Amino acid sequence: MFVMDMDHEKYDSSLKTVNNASYTINCLAPQAKVIHDNSGIVEGLVITVHTITATKKTVDSPSGICGVMAQNIIPESTGIVKAVGKKMVKQASKDPPKDISGYNEDQVVSCNFNDTYASIFDARVGSTLNVNFVNVISWYDNEYSYNNRSVDFMAYMTSKE
């Protein structure tokens, strides 16, 4: 299992089976790497929110019900997460490679993201419980961005053949 910009360089063309990790890992890993490299992570808790249940289609249905559900995720603003270092995450989003980490300071909802970024840090929301517990919100488009990471990984694999 590989994640672009995390460990993709460990790919070896002798491997018979490879995996581009999940879309959740592709979102989590870039932000966790930046935070860990700059501040260190001792423990972590990951919560993913899916607005579409197992009984609903994961893409828009003809009735549009799923589309409405997926377009209305709104994070609760609890202040900027200062302990994470807003400036370090913003700087990391400017560094190569492109399309891995994004940065957002706008007031947004989930339908605002149809993007190639694997992970888009939201500087407006999140919370700090204490110096060791920080809640970070990061957005991603699980189909479009994940497919872009898959293409990136396949291109990288091809370059190593």
CYANA upper distance limits for C-alpha pairs under 8 A (distance plus 0.5 A):
  1 MET  CA     18 VAL  CA      6.34
  1 MET  CA     19 ASN  CA      4.97
  1 MET  CA     20 ASN  CA      6.27
  1 MET  CA     21 ALA  CA      5.89
  2 PHE  CA      6 MET  CA      8.12
  2 PHE  CA      7 ASP  CA      6.38
  2 PHE  CA      8 HIS  CA      5.77
  2 PHE  CA     11 TYR  CA      8.08
  2 PHE  CA     18 VAL  CA      7.95
  2 PHE  CA     19 ASN  CA      6.60
  2 PHE  CA     20 ASN  CA      5.61
  2 PHE  CA     21 ALA  CA      6.27
  3 VAL  CA      7 ASP  CA      6.26
  3 VAL  CA      8 HIS  CA      6.12
  3 VAL  CA     20 ASN  CA      6.40
  3 VAL  CA     21 ALA  CA      6.57
  3 VAL  CA     25 ILE  CA      8.18
  3 VAL  CA     26 ASN  CA      6.67
  3 VAL  CA     29 ALA  CA      8.23
  4 MET  CA      8 HIS  CA      5.66
  4 MET  CA     20 ASN  CA      8.42
  4 MET  CA     26 ASN  CA      8.14
  4 MET  CA    100 ILE  CA      8.35
  4 MET  CA    149 ARG  CA      7.20
  4 MET  CA    152 ASP  CA      7.94
  4 MET  CA    153 PHE  CA      6.97
  5 ASP  CA     30 PRO  CA      8.03
  5 ASP  CA     97 PRO  CA      7.68
  5 ASP  CA    100 ILE  CA      7.90
  6 MET  CA     29 ALA  CA      7.66
  6 MET  CA     30 PRO  CA      7.68
  6 MET  CA     33 LYS  CA      8.34
  7 ASP  CA     11 TYR  CA      8.36
  8 HIS  CA    153 PHE  CA      7.80
 11 TYR  CA     15 LEU  CA      8.24
 11 TYR  CA    157 MET  CA      7.76
 12 ASP  CA    160 LYS  CA      8.30
 13 SER  CA    157 MET  CA      7.64
 13 SER  CA    160 LYS  CA      7.12
 13 SER  CA    161 GLU  CA      6.75
 20 ASN  CA    149 ARG  CA      8.15
 20 ASN  CA    150 SER  CA      6.65
 20 ASN  CA    153 PHE  CA      7.57
 21 ALA  CA     25 ILE  CA      6.78
 21 ALA  CA     26 ASN  CA      7.28
 22 SER  CA     26 ASN  CA      6.70
 22 SER  CA    146 TYR  CA      8.47
 23 TYR  CA     27 CYS  CA      6.77
 23 TYR  CA    118 ALA  CA      8.33
 23 TYR  CA    142 ASN  CA      6.22
 23 TYR  CA    143 GLU  CA      8.48
 23 TYR  CA    146 TYR  CA      5.99
 24 THR  CA     28 LEU  CA      6.61
 24 THR  CA     48 THR  CA      8.22
 24 THR  CA    142 ASN  CA      8.24
 25 ILE  CA     29 ALA  CA      6.15
 26 ASN  CA     30 PRO  CA      7.64
 26 ASN  CA    118 ALA  CA      6.23
 26 ASN  CA    119 SER  CA      7.75
 26 ASN  CA    146 TYR  CA      7.85
 26 ASN  CA    149 ARG  CA      8.47
 27 CYS  CA     31 GLN  CA      7.84
 27 CYS  CA    118 ALA  CA      5.54
 27 CYS  CA    119 SER  CA      4.92
 27 CYS  CA    120 ILE  CA      8.38
 27 CYS  CA    138 SER  CA      7.79
 27 CYS  CA    139 TRP  CA      8.02
 27 CYS  CA    140 TYR  CA      6.94
 28 LEU  CA     32 ALA  CA      6.54
 28 LEU  CA    119 SER  CA      7.54
 28 LEU  CA    138 SER  CA      8.30
 29 ALA  CA     33 LYS  CA      6.42
 30 PRO  CA     34 VAL  CA      6.89
 30 PRO  CA    100 ILE  CA      7.55
 30 PRO  CA    101 SER  CA      6.86
 30 PRO  CA    118 ALA  CA      8.31
 30 PRO  CA    119 SER  CA      7.36
 31 GLN  CA     35 ILE  CA      6.74
 31 GLN  CA     89 VAL  CA      8.09
 31 GLN  CA    101 SER  CA      7.83
 31 GLN  CA    119 SER  CA      7.66
 31 GLN  CA    121 PHE  CA      7.86
 31 GLN  CA    138 SER  CA      8.40
 32 ALA  CA     36 HIS  CA      6.34
 32 ALA  CA     41 ILE  CA      8.45
 33 LYS  CA     37 ASP  CA      6.33
 34 VAL  CA     38 ASN  CA      6.69
 34 VAL  CA     88 MET  CA      8.12
 34 VAL  CA     89 VAL  CA      7.08
 34 VAL  CA     92 ALA  CA      7.49
 35 ILE  CA     39 SER  CA      6.09
 35 ILE  CA     40 GLY  CA      6.87
 35 ILE  CA     41 ILE  CA      7.63
 35 ILE  CA     84 VAL  CA      6.98
 35 ILE  CA     85 GLY  CA      8.49
 35 ILE  CA     89 VAL  CA      8.05
 36 HIS  CA     40 GLY  CA      4.40
 36 HIS  CA     41 ILE  CA      5.54
 38 ASN  CA     88 MET  CA      8.13
 39 SER  CA     84 VAL  CA      8.03
 42 VAL  CA    132 ASN  CA      8.34
 51 THR  CA     69 MET  CA      6.61
 51 THR  CA     70 ALA  CA      6.27
 51 THR  CA     73 ILE  CA      8.01
 52 ILE  CA     56 LYS  CA      6.46
 52 ILE  CA     57 LYS  CA      7.76
 52 ILE  CA     58 THR  CA      6.84
 52 ILE  CA     66 CYS  CA      7.18
 52 ILE  CA     69 MET  CA      7.36
 52 ILE  CA     70 ALA  CA      7.31
 53 THR  CA     57 LYS  CA      8.35
 56 LYS  CA     66 CYS  CA      7.57
 57 LYS  CA     61 SER  CA      7.11
 57 LYS  CA     66 CYS  CA      7.54
 58 THR  CA     66 CYS  CA      8.00
 59 VAL  CA     66 CYS  CA      7.42
 59 VAL  CA     67 GLY  CA      7.87
 60 ASP  CA     64 GLY  CA      6.35
 60 ASP  CA     65 ILE  CA      7.80
 60 ASP  CA     66 CYS  CA      5.68
 60 ASP  CA     67 GLY  CA      5.40
 61 SER  CA     65 ILE  CA      7.17
 61 SER  CA     66 CYS  CA      6.53
 61 SER  CA     67 GLY  CA      7.70
 64 GLY  CA     68 VAL  CA      6.83
 65 ILE  CA     69 MET  CA      6.88
 66 CYS  CA     70 ALA  CA      6.59
 67 GLY  CA     71 GLN  CA      6.57
 68 VAL  CA     72 ASN  CA      7.04
 69 MET  CA     73 ILE  CA      8.18
 70 ALA  CA    110 SER  CA      7.68
 70 ALA  CA    111 CYS  CA      7.66
 71 GLN  CA    109 VAL  CA      7.80
 71 GLN  CA    110 SER  CA      6.12
 71 GLN  CA    111 CYS  CA      4.98
 72 ASN  CA    109 VAL  CA      6.93
 72 ASN  CA    110 SER  CA      6.78
 72 ASN  CA    111 CYS  CA      7.36
 73 ILE  CA    109 VAL  CA      6.21
 73 ILE  CA    110 SER  CA      5.73
 73 ILE  CA    111 CYS  CA      8.31
 74 ILE  CA    108 VAL  CA      7.81
 74 ILE  CA    109 VAL  CA      5.36
 74 ILE  CA    110 SER  CA      7.17
 75 PRO  CA    109 VAL  CA      7.66
 75 PRO  CA    125 VAL  CA      7.42
 76 GLU  CA    125 VAL  CA      7.10
 76 GLU  CA    126 GLY  CA      8.36
 77 SER  CA    124 ARG  CA      6.94
 77 SER  CA    125 VAL  CA      5.05
 77 SER  CA    126 GLY  CA      7.18
 78 THR  CA    124 ARG  CA      8.39
 78 THR  CA    125 VAL  CA      6.18
 78 THR  CA    126 GLY  CA      6.34
 78 THR  CA    127 SER  CA      6.28
 79 GLY  CA    124 ARG  CA      6.74
 79 GLY  CA    125 VAL  CA      6.20
 79 GLY  CA    126 GLY  CA      6.92
 79 GLY  CA    127 SER  CA      6.86
 80 ILE  CA     86 LYS  CA      8.30
 80 ILE  CA    123 ALA  CA      6.22
 80 ILE  CA    124 ARG  CA      5.64
 80 ILE  CA    125 VAL  CA      6.18
 80 ILE  CA    126 GLY  CA      6.79
 80 ILE  CA    127 SER  CA      7.43
 81 VAL  CA     85 GLY  CA      7.76
 81 VAL  CA     86 LYS  CA      7.45
 81 VAL  CA    123 ALA  CA      7.48
 81 VAL  CA    124 ARG  CA      8.37
 81 VAL  CA    125 VAL  CA      7.64
 81 VAL  CA    126 GLY  CA      6.20
 81 VAL  CA    127 SER  CA      5.99
 81 VAL  CA    128 THR  CA      6.63
 81 VAL  CA    134 VAL  CA      7.57
 81 VAL  CA    135 ASN  CA      7.92
 81 VAL  CA    136 VAL  CA      7.64
 82 LYS  CA     86 LYS  CA      6.67
 82 LYS  CA    128 THR  CA      8.30
 83 ALA  CA    128 THR  CA      7.55
 83 ALA  CA    131 VAL  CA      7.34
 83 ALA  CA    134 VAL  CA      7.47
 84 VAL  CA     89 VAL  CA      8.47
 84 VAL  CA    134 VAL  CA      7.50
 84 VAL  CA    136 VAL  CA      8.48
 85 GLY  CA     89 VAL  CA      7.12
 86 LYS  CA     90 LYS  CA      6.70
 86 LYS  CA    123 ALA  CA      7.01
 87 LYS  CA     91 GLN  CA      6.65
 88 MET  CA     92 ALA  CA      6.68
 89 VAL  CA     93 SER  CA      6.82
 89 VAL  CA    103 TYR  CA      7.90
 89 VAL  CA    121 PHE  CA      7.95
 90 LYS  CA     94 LYS  CA      7.40
 90 LYS  CA    102 GLY  CA      8.33
 90 LYS  CA    103 TYR  CA      6.32
 91 GLN  CA     95 ASP  CA      7.27
 92 ALA  CA    101 SER  CA      7.71
 93 SER  CA    100 ILE  CA      8.19
 93 SER  CA    101 SER  CA      5.38
 93 SER  CA    102 GLY  CA      5.55
 93 SER  CA    103 TYR  CA      6.59
 94 LYS  CA     98 LYS  CA      8.48
 94 LYS  CA    102 GLY  CA      8.43
 99 ASP  CA    116 THR  CA      6.24
 99 ASP  CA    117 TYR  CA      4.86
 99 ASP  CA    118 ALA  CA      7.09
100 ILE  CA    116 THR  CA      8.33
100 ILE  CA    117 TYR  CA      5.48
100 ILE  CA    118 ALA  CA      5.36
100 ILE  CA    119 SER  CA      6.82
101 SER  CA    117 TYR  CA      6.35
101 SER  CA    118 ALA  CA      6.64
101 SER  CA    119 SER  CA      5.54
101 SER  CA    120 ILE  CA      6.24
101 SER  CA    121 PHE  CA      7.94
102 GLY  CA    117 TYR  CA      6.52
102 GLY  CA    118 ALA  CA      8.33
102 GLY  CA    119 SER  CA      6.46
102 GLY  CA    120 ILE  CA      4.60
102 GLY  CA    121 PHE  CA      6.55
103 TYR  CA    120 ILE  CA      5.63
103 TYR  CA    121 PHE  CA      5.27
103 TYR  CA    122 ASP  CA      6.77
103 TYR  CA    123 ALA  CA      7.81
104 ASN  CA    120 ILE  CA      7.10
104 ASN  CA    121 PHE  CA      6.48
104 ASN  CA    122 ASP  CA      5.42
104 ASN  CA    123 ALA  CA      6.52
104 ASN  CA    124 ARG  CA      8.28
105 GLU  CA    122 ASP  CA      6.70
105 GLU  CA    123 ALA  CA      5.80
105 GLU  CA    124 ARG  CA      6.21
106 ASP  CA    124 ARG  CA      7.81
107 GLN  CA    124 ARG  CA      7.88
108 VAL  CA    112 ASN  CA      6.73
109 VAL  CA    113 PHE  CA      8.43
110 SER  CA    139 TRP  CA      8.05
113 PHE  CA    139 TRP  CA      8.00
113 PHE  CA    140 TYR  CA      7.31
113 PHE  CA    141 ASP  CA      6.63
114 ASN  CA    141 ASP  CA      6.26
114 ASN  CA    144 TYR  CA      7.29
114 ASN  CA    145 SER  CA      8.40
115 ASP  CA    140 TYR  CA      7.77
115 ASP  CA    141 ASP  CA      6.62
115 ASP  CA    144 TYR  CA      7.05
115 ASP  CA    145 SER  CA      6.48
116 THR  CA    141 ASP  CA      7.96
116 THR  CA    144 TYR  CA      6.66
116 THR  CA    145 SER  CA      4.66
116 THR  CA    146 TYR  CA      8.24
116 THR  CA    148 ASN  CA      6.69
117 TYR  CA    140 TYR  CA      7.23
117 TYR  CA    141 ASP  CA      8.35
117 TYR  CA    145 SER  CA      6.14
118 ALA  CA    140 TYR  CA      6.46
118 ALA  CA    141 ASP  CA      8.18
118 ALA  CA    145 SER  CA      6.00
118 ALA  CA    146 TYR  CA      7.24
118 ALA  CA    149 ARG  CA      7.70
119 SER  CA    138 SER  CA      6.44
119 SER  CA    139 TRP  CA      6.20
119 SER  CA    140 TYR  CA      5.73
120 ILE  CA    138 SER  CA      5.60
120 ILE  CA    139 TRP  CA      5.36
120 ILE  CA    140 TYR  CA      6.73
121 PHE  CA    136 VAL  CA      8.14
121 PHE  CA    137 ILE  CA      6.74
121 PHE  CA    138 SER  CA      4.89
121 PHE  CA    139 TRP  CA      7.02
122 ASP  CA    126 GLY  CA      8.44
122 ASP  CA    136 VAL  CA      8.21
122 ASP  CA    137 ILE  CA      6.13
122 ASP  CA    138 SER  CA      6.11
122 ASP  CA    139 TRP  CA      7.70
123 ALA  CA    137 ILE  CA      8.42
125 VAL  CA    136 VAL  CA      8.01
125 VAL  CA    137 ILE  CA      6.93
126 GLY  CA    134 VAL  CA      8.10
126 GLY  CA    135 ASN  CA      5.57
126 GLY  CA    136 VAL  CA      5.60
126 GLY  CA    137 ILE  CA      6.21
127 SER  CA    134 VAL  CA      6.46
127 SER  CA    135 ASN  CA      5.50
127 SER  CA    136 VAL  CA      7.60
128 THR  CA    133 PHE  CA      6.54
128 THR  CA    134 VAL  CA      4.97
128 THR  CA    135 ASN  CA      6.58
129 LEU  CA    133 PHE  CA      5.86
129 LEU  CA    134 VAL  CA      6.66
129 LEU  CA    135 ASN  CA      8.35
130 ASN  CA    134 VAL  CA      7.57
140 TYR  CA    145 SER  CA      7.32
141 ASP  CA    145 SER  CA      5.87
141 ASP  CA    146 TYR  CA      7.78
142 ASN  CA    146 TYR  CA      6.10
143 GLU  CA    147 ASN  CA      6.51
144 TYR  CA    148 ASN  CA      6.83
145 SER  CA    149 ARG  CA      6.81
146 TYR  CA    150 SER  CA      6.70
147 ASN  CA    151 VAL  CA      6.73
148 ASN  CA    152 ASP  CA      6.63
149 ARG  CA    153 PHE  CA      6.59
150 SER  CA    154 MET  CA      6.65
151 VAL  CA    155 ALA  CA      6.58
152 ASP  CA    156 TYR  CA      6.70
153 PHE  CA    157 MET  CA      6.63
154 MET  CA    158 THR  CA      6.62
155 ALA  CA    159 SER  CA      6.73
156 TYR  CA    160 LYS  CA      7.11
157 MET  CA    161 GLU  CA      7.21
